[in-house]
Structure formats: structure tokens, C-alpha cells
């Protein structure tokens, strides 16, 4: 692929962007058939659950430190 690399693209909000001019297929892709290891889905689910719990704990800890600053400033909490 050849094109123009924009470090700050004006068309896309200043994001890094590549505007392609030409695309050439060098080698055709193919399907790769390999099974998912049986231990990977439970591990992924466990890690997702752990990260969610850690995020909730961090949020709770942050709110306790600030003394619920949002509630003191008259903001609605959505409850």
C-alpha cells in the first residue's frame, strides 16, 4: 500500500491517518483452522470479572476519599 501519512489529519479530527493511493495484493490470505485452547475462554472470563471488580473497588475508594464531592456540589447521582 502506498499513500500519504498524516500526523494530524484535518479530515478526521487531527488523528494519525493514512490515506491510501494504491493497494497491491502480495500474497492471498487463507483460513487458519486451529481450535481455541479449552482453558482460554474461562481465563478470559475470569480476567474480565477481576478487572471489573478492581474497577468498582477503585471507584468506591475514590468516592470515599473525596467524600462524594459530586453529591455535595448538588449533582444528581442517577439513583
Beta strands, then each sheet from edge to edge (+ up, - down):
strand 1: 2-6
strand 2: 17-22
sheet 1: 1+ 2-
end
